[in-house]
Amino acid sequence: MRQEILMLKARIAEEKKRLSHLELTAQGLLAELRLILDPYADLLTEVDMEQARAVLEELYSRWKEAREVKEKLSRMERDLGSLKDF
């Protein structure tokens, strides 16, 4: 049982690191998107919508993956709690 707990703790640490990386990447993508969607552009045609779309699609992918990781972490931490009760 002890080995199982240690393995689960290691997996939780890996997933937290993965989530942190996803969040950091998303912050960069948000900053990039803000630069592309210049609120001071005079004309809509001055905005590079193709680039904005590509960045937004990447951001959406990171967002979706982060949600999955958070759900997985929640399950793993719940399982860890029940293993410690034994």
N, C-alpha and C positions, 0 to 999 in steps of 0.2 A: 504494500500500500504506500509506503514511504517513497518508493521510486516513482510511482504513479503521480504522486503529489509534486515531486520535483520536476518531472517531465511537463506536467501541466503548467507549473509556474514558469518554466522556461518558454513554453509556447505562448503564454500570456505576455511575457516580456517581449518576445519577437513581434507579436501582433501590435503591441503598444508602440514599438519602434516603427513598424510599418504605418500605423495610423499617423504618427507624428510626421513621418516623411510625406504622406499624402496631404496632410494639412499645410505643411510648409510649401509644397508644390502648388497647392491651390491658392495660397496667398500670393505667390508669384504670378500665377495666371490671372488672378483678380486685378493685380496691379497693371499687368500688361493690357487687360481688357479696358481698364479705365483710361489708359493712354490712347488706345485705339478709338474709343468712343468719346472723343473730345467734345465736351459740352459747349465749348466756345467756337466750334466749327460753324462757319457762316451758312454753309449749304449741306444738306443731307448727302449730296454726292461727294463731298469731301471726306466722308467717313469710309474707311476701307472695310466694307461689310464682309467681304470674303475672309479677310484676316480675322475680323471679330468673330465670325461664325466658327472658324477653325479653333480659335482659342476657347470659345464657349463650349464647343463639343468636347474639347480636352478637359475643360473644367467640369463639365457634366459627368464625364467618365470618372474623374477623380472623386467627385461628390458621391456617385453611386458606389464606388469601391469603398469609400470611407464609411458609408452607412452599413455596408455588408460587414466590414471589419468590426465596427462598433457592436453590431448584433452578435457576431461571433465572440467578441470579448466578453460581452454580457453573459452569454451562455457558459463560457469557460470559467468566468469568475463565480458564477452560481454553482457550477459543478465543483469547483475548488472548495467552496464553502461547505458543500455537502460531504465532500471527502474528508475534510478536517473534522467533521462531526463524528466520524467513526472512531 
